[in-house]
Amino acid sequence: MSYPEDLRALVDAELEGLGFAAHPATAGLEEAMRYSLLAGGKRVRPVLALATARALGADPARYLPAAAALELIHTYSLIHDDLPAMDDDRLRRGLPTAHVKYGEDVAILAGDGLFAEAIRRFCGQPGEPARVLAALSELAAATGVDGMVGGQYVDVIGDAGDAAALRALHGLKTGRLIAAAVGVVLTLEGVAETETIPYRRFSGELGVLFQIVDDILDVTGSDEQLGKPRGSDERHGKLTYVSLFGLERARALAAESHAKATAALDETGGESDDLRAIADYIFTRNE
């Protein structure tokens, strides 16, 4: 089962067509925003949203505004995570990070701009207004203090000392936005709460899987595969699934999470081949 490249192509075309600067004076800021946004990648979060729409029998193209918003938010988070005050990374996807290329000040503003544009794009998502508002609220919650930003804070202060704390940290930092990629489409489609349960169980486990594999690759991957120097977590003294459990146990935990995620899909009753392919990709990825 192969990764849904047709959905990634839809996302890439949508992102390529985005413009941000209405005035010539801010053209340089748009350049910095597009530099990071169009740097490549599998577009896991927006593709996950479109795959969820397909699983529900909806037209994936209808959800491109929401999908684009997810990728804008993800890109903003990468720009800010790479800053010297955070992870101090100088390469991302094989290219100089935004602050290396444009300076810290412009990089911060590029991230801020991408977040604001994400909200604006999401507001243009077709659908019943009450559902769009509820889905936007879910996305904002996944991004803020009880989600990605809060997880980054816990990571920065180094407050994850055991397995439960580590899972909670990454449930916020990584898992919430991945879960929102599925959740916002469920909300927009008006899926009954009981019917969302297996989808939400799938997406929650997928976030755990993504982080475990990320920790494994930070140890086993090459700089060329990762597009950035390996061993970043170790250099920063961060607790990871590998440092806590060891490499072999971390691999076993990844296999367990993958199995739980795909088992949840069996209960959805939808056309879940694309969602299963995304889970398989995350489990086996080497970059």
C-alpha positions in Angstrom: 0.0 0.0 0.0 1.6 3.2 -1.1 1.5 6.7 0.3 -1.4 8.8 -1.2 0.7 10.9 -3.6 -2.4 12.1 -5.3 -3.5 13.9 -2.1 0.0 15.2 -1.6 -0.1 16.7 -5.1 -3.4 18.4 -4.3 -1.8 19.9 -1.2 1.4 21.0 -2.9 -0.6 22.7 -5.7 -2.7 24.5 -3.1 0.3 25.7 -1.1 2.2 26.8 -4.3 -0.7 29.0 -5.2 -0.8 30.9 -1.9 0.3 34.5 -1.7 0.5 36.6 1.4 1.8 40.1 0.7 -0.7 42.7 -0.5 2.0 45.5 -0.4 5.4 45.6 -2.0 7.0 46.6 1.4 6.2 43.1 2.8 7.3 41.1 -0.3 10.4 40.1 1.6 8.4 38.6 4.4 6.3 36.6 1.9 9.5 35.3 0.4 10.7 34.1 3.8 7.3 32.5 4.5 7.2 30.7 1.2 10.8 29.6 1.6 10.0 27.4 4.5 6.5 26.5 3.4 7.6 25.1 0.0 10.8 23.4 1.2 9.2 20.0 0.6 8.2 17.0 2.8 5.4 14.5 2.7 2.8 16.9 4.0 1.6 14.4 6.5 -0.8 16.6 8.4 -2.7 18.0 5.4 -2.7 14.7 3.6 -4.1 13.1 6.7 -6.9 15.6 6.6 -7.7 14.9 3.0 -7.4 11.1 3.6 -9.9 11.4 6.4 -12.3 13.2 4.1 -12.0 10.4 1.6 -12.6 7.8 4.3 -15.8 9.5 5.1 -16.9 9.5 1.5 -16.3 13.3 1.0 -14.4 15.0 -1.8 -10.9 15.6 -0.5 -10.5 18.8 -2.6 -13.3 20.4 -0.6 -11.0 20.4 2.4 -8.0 22.1 0.9 -8.4 25.3 2.9 -8.3 23.3 6.2 -5.4 21.2 4.9 -3.4 24.3 3.9 -4.0 25.8 7.3 -2.6 22.7 9.0 0.6 22.9 6.9 0.9 26.6 7.5 0.8 26.0 11.3 3.2 23.1 11.1 5.7 25.2 9.1 5.4 28.1 11.6 6.2 25.7 14.4 9.3 24.4 12.6 10.6 27.9 12.0 10.2 28.8 15.7 11.5 25.4 16.9 14.7 25.9 14.8 15.5 29.3 16.4 18.7 29.7 18.5 16.5 30.2 21.6 14.8 26.8 21.0 16.6 23.9 19.3 19.2 26.1 17.5 19.2 24.0 14.3 20.8 25.3 11.1 19.5 22.9 8.6 15.9 21.8 7.8 15.1 19.4 4.9 18.6 19.9 3.6 18.3 23.7 3.4 19.5 26.5 5.8 16.8 27.1 8.4 14.8 30.3 8.1 16.8 32.3 10.7 20.1 31.3 9.1 18.9 32.5 5.7 16.9 35.6 6.7 17.9 36.4 10.2 16.2 35.7 13.5 13.9 38.7 13.3 12.5 37.9 9.9 12.2 34.2 10.8 10.1 35.0 13.9 7.8 37.3 11.8 7.6 34.6 9.1 6.4 32.1 11.7 3.9 34.7 13.1 2.6 35.4 9.6 2.1 31.8 8.7 0.1 31.2 11.9 -2.1 34.3 11.1 -2.6 33.2 7.5 -3.5 29.7 8.6 -6.4 31.1 10.6 -7.5 33.3 7.7 -7.4 30.3 5.3 -9.3 28.1 7.6 -12.1 30.7 7.9 -12.6 30.2 4.1 -13.3 26.5 4.5 -16.7 25.7 3.0 -19.2 24.3 5.3 -21.9 25.1 7.9 -20.6 28.1 9.8 -21.2 26.5 13.2 -19.1 23.5 12.2 -16.4 25.6 10.7 -16.2 27.6 14.0 -16.1 24.4 16.0 -13.4 22.9 13.8 -11.3 26.1 14.0 -11.6 26.1 17.8 -10.3 22.5 17.8 -7.4 23.5 15.6 -6.6 26.5 17.8 -6.7 24.3 21.0 -4.3 21.8 19.4 -1.9 24.6 18.6 -1.9 26.5 21.8 -1.1 26.0 25.5 -3.0 22.7 25.7 -1.4 21.5 22.5 1.7 22.2 20.5 2.9 25.4 22.2 2.4 23.9 25.6 4.3 20.8 24.6 7.2 22.9 23.4 7.2 24.8 26.7 7.5 21.5 28.6 10.2 20.4 26.3 12.1 23.7 26.8 12.1 23.5 30.6 13.0 19.8 30.5 10.1 18.6 32.7 9.7 15.1 31.2 11.4 12.7 33.6 9.7 9.4 33.0 7.7 7.4 30.5 4.3 8.9 31.4 5.6 12.4 31.3 7.4 11.8 28.0 4.2 10.5 26.4 2.3 13.5 27.8 4.9 15.9 26.4 4.8 14.5 22.9 1.0 14.1 23.1 1.0 17.9 23.3 3.9 18.9 21.2 3.5 16.4 18.3 0.3 14.5 18.8 -2.3 17.2 19.1 -1.8 18.7 15.7 -1.7 15.3 14.1 -4.9 14.4 15.9 -6.5 17.7 14.8 -5.8 16.9 11.2 -8.3 14.1 11.5 -10.5 15.8 14.1 -11.3 19.0 12.2 -12.6 17.0 9.2 -14.7 14.8 11.5 -16.2 18.1 12.9 -16.7 19.7 9.5 -18.4 16.6 8.2 -20.7 16.5 11.3 -19.8 12.9 12.2 -21.7 11.6 15.2 -19.6 11.5 18.3 -19.7 7.7 18.7 -18.6 7.3 15.1 -15.6 9.5 15.7 -14.1 7.3 18.4 -12.1 4.9 16.3 -10.8 7.8 14.1 -9.7 9.7 17.2 -8.1 6.6 18.6 -6.2 6.1 15.4 -5.0 9.7 15.2 -4.0 9.7 18.9 -1.8 6.6 18.4 -0.5 8.0 15.2 1.0 11.0 17.1 2.8 8.6 19.5 4.1 6.5 16.6 5.4 9.6 14.8 7.4 10.8 17.8 8.9 7.3 18.6 10.1 7.0 15.0 11.4 10.5 15.1 13.4 9.7 18.2 14.7 6.5 16.5 15.8 8.4 13.4 17.6 11.0 15.4 19.9 8.1 16.5 20.0 5.9 13.4 19.4 8.2 10.4 22.1 10.0 8.4 22.4 13.7 8.0 21.5 13.3 4.3 18.4 11.2 5.1 17.1 13.6 7.8 18.0 16.8 6.0 19.5 18.0 9.3 22.3 16.9 11.7 21.5 13.7 13.5 21.8 13.5 17.3 20.1 16.9 17.9 18.1 15.6 20.9 21.2 14.0 22.5 23.2 17.3 22.1 20.4 19.1 23.9 20.2 16.5 26.7 16.5 15.8 25.9 14.7 12.7 27.2 13.6 10.6 24.2 12.0 7.2 23.7 15.5 5.9 22.8 17.4 7.4 25.7 14.7 6.1 28.1 14.0 2.7 26.7 16.9 1.9 24.5 16.8 1.5 20.7 15.3 -2.0 20.5 12.6 -1.3 23.0 11.8 1.9 21.2 11.4 0.0 18.0 9.1 -2.5 19.7 7.0 0.4 21.1 6.7 1.9 17.5 5.5 -1.5 16.3 2.9 -1.6 19.1 1.7 1.9 18.3 1.4 1.1 14.6 -0.6 -2.0 15.3 -3.0 -0.1 17.6 -3.4 2.7 15.1 -4.2 0.3 12.2 -6.5 -1.8 14.4 -8.6 1.3 15.1 -9.1 1.8 11.4 -10.7 -1.6 11.2 -13.5 -0.2 13.3 -14.2 2.9 11.3 -16.3 1.3 8.5 -14.8 3.9 6.1 -12.5 3.6 3.1 -9.4 3.7 5.2 -6.7 2.6 2.7 -5.2 6.0 2.5 -5.1 6.4 6.3 -3.5 3.0 6.6 -0.9 3.9 4.0 0.0 7.1 6.0 0.4 5.0 9.2 2.6 2.6 7.3 4.7 5.4 5.9 5.2 6.9 9.4 6.2 3.5 10.8 8.7 2.8 8.0 10.0 6.3 7.2 13.7 7.0 7.2 13.7 10.8 6.9 
